[in-house]
């Protein structure tokens, strides 16, 4: 679970259910103060877990942004090198003698596969891949049907 809001919701729900559940490590009927010791310990553990998870997510985001910049620089160099090897027919998966209708049909079919909205529920890497592929598909379509 990478969404902090969802994690917080589930941890809060778990803590409330544990507080309300009659079976505890230290039963509540042993005394007002003594019975809530395990409840407080559980809440402390959940808060610690949540905060450590947030720190890990923040550290991952910081390292990812640094890695993203490096990837963008290398991609821009690769893009200049691969500019000559871009084949719009290969990207759309059609023969060079394809008609305008076939080009539009192939464009629509490929965009259905790689549209970023289709992969919104998947991981960040797959979303990035789908974004790049959809840009390639759009570029190929624009070259073939100006």
KOLLUMDREN-812509 format. One record per residue (C-alpha): x, y, z. Coordinates in nm, 3 decimals, always signed. Each point is the difference from the previous one (the first is absolute). Layout:
N
east, north, up
X, Y, Z
...
//
This chain:
146
east, north, up
+0.000, +0.000, +0.000
+0.181, +0.314, -0.115
-0.273, +0.258, +0.050
+0.051, +0.165, +0.343
-0.367, +0.099, +0.030
-0.116, -0.360, -0.052
+0.264, -0.130, +0.239
-0.106, +0.249, +0.266
-0.365, -0.098, -0.047
+0.073, -0.373, +0.037
+0.227, +0.046, +0.300
-0.259, +0.221, +0.172
-0.270, -0.257, -0.071
+0.220, -0.277, +0.143
+0.073, +0.201, +0.315
-0.368, +0.081, +0.058
-0.102, -0.363, -0.050
+0.267, -0.115, +0.245
-0.116, +0.256, +0.256
-0.360, -0.120, -0.035
+0.076, -0.372, -0.016
-0.066, -0.162, +0.341
+0.300, -0.236, -0.014
+0.330, +0.177, +0.069
+0.344, -0.105, +0.108
-0.076, +0.164, +0.333
-0.376, -0.014, +0.063
-0.170, +0.334, +0.064
-0.182, -0.131, +0.311
+0.330, -0.029, +0.194
-0.012, +0.367, +0.070
-0.069, +0.321, -0.179
+0.365, +0.095, -0.044
+0.154, -0.345, -0.034
-0.244, -0.123, -0.263
+0.087, +0.280, -0.244
+0.377, -0.057, +0.009
-0.007, -0.247, -0.289
-0.238, +0.230, -0.191
+0.242, +0.290, +0.033
+0.293, -0.222, -0.097
-0.181, -0.111, -0.315
-0.082, +0.360, -0.093
+0.364, +0.098, +0.058
+0.119, -0.285, -0.225
-0.247, +0.099, -0.274
+0.108, +0.365, +0.017
+0.366, -0.106, -0.020
-0.077, -0.226, -0.298
-0.190, +0.278, -0.177
+0.274, +0.257, +0.053
+0.276, -0.236, -0.111
-0.204, -0.086, -0.309
-0.039, +0.372, -0.079
+0.376, +0.051, +0.040
+0.069, -0.293, -0.235
-0.243, +0.138, -0.258
+0.156, +0.346, +0.022
+0.352, -0.144, -0.035
-0.112, -0.213, -0.295
-0.161, +0.300, -0.168
+0.315, +0.208, +0.048
+0.225, -0.270, -0.145
-0.248, -0.065, -0.280
-0.003, +0.365, -0.102
+0.382, -0.001, -0.013
-0.005, -0.319, -0.203
-0.270, +0.141, -0.225
+0.218, +0.299, -0.087
+0.286, -0.233, -0.089
-0.233, -0.216, -0.212
-0.137, +0.309, -0.178
+0.352, +0.114, -0.088
+0.091, -0.342, -0.136
-0.333, -0.023, -0.183
+0.056, +0.334, -0.169
+0.334, -0.130, -0.126
-0.161, -0.324, -0.114
-0.285, +0.190, -0.164
+0.245, +0.196, -0.211
+0.174, -0.324, -0.100
-0.323, -0.188, -0.070
-0.160, +0.290, -0.190
+0.115, -0.152, -0.329
-0.121, -0.351, +0.089
-0.360, +0.100, +0.085
-0.238, -0.195, -0.224
-0.365, +0.108, +0.038
-0.124, -0.310, -0.184
+0.180, -0.226, +0.245
-0.135, +0.195, +0.298
-0.358, -0.037, -0.125
+0.060, -0.358, -0.117
-0.117, +0.056, -0.358
+0.157, -0.051, -0.342
+0.136, +0.303, -0.188
-0.273, -0.033, -0.265
-0.282, +0.037, +0.258
-0.295, +0.221, -0.081
-0.111, +0.299, +0.206
-0.279, -0.207, +0.153
+0.243, -0.274, +0.101
+0.232, +0.260, +0.153
-0.285, +0.149, +0.208
-0.119, -0.344, +0.109
+0.353, -0.101, +0.103
+0.045, +0.330, +0.187
-0.324, -0.051, +0.194
+0.084, -0.362, +0.080
+0.352, +0.086, +0.123
-0.128, +0.293, +0.208
-0.254, -0.231, +0.165
+0.292, -0.217, +0.110
+0.232, +0.270, +0.128
-0.218, +0.294, +0.098
+0.116, +0.130, +0.343
-0.356, -0.006, +0.134
-0.015, -0.375, -0.064
+0.302, -0.064, +0.222
-0.074, +0.254, +0.274
-0.043, -0.279, +0.255
+0.337, -0.160, -0.079
+0.342, +0.091, +0.135
+0.192, +0.315, -0.081
+0.245, -0.177, -0.233
-0.280, -0.146, -0.210
-0.175, +0.336, -0.009
+0.321, +0.164, -0.123
+0.043, -0.270, -0.265
-0.360, +0.044, -0.117
+0.050, +0.376, -0.016
+0.312, -0.037, -0.217
-0.170, -0.252, -0.226
-0.309, +0.218, -0.043
+0.224, +0.294, -0.095
+0.174, -0.220, -0.259
-0.337, -0.112, -0.138
-0.121, +0.360, -0.025
+0.323, +0.104, -0.170
-0.029, -0.284, -0.252
-0.362, +0.087, -0.073
+0.085, +0.367, -0.049
+0.278, -0.090, -0.243
-0.226, -0.224, -0.205
-0.318, +0.212, +0.013
+0.101, +0.367, +0.023
//
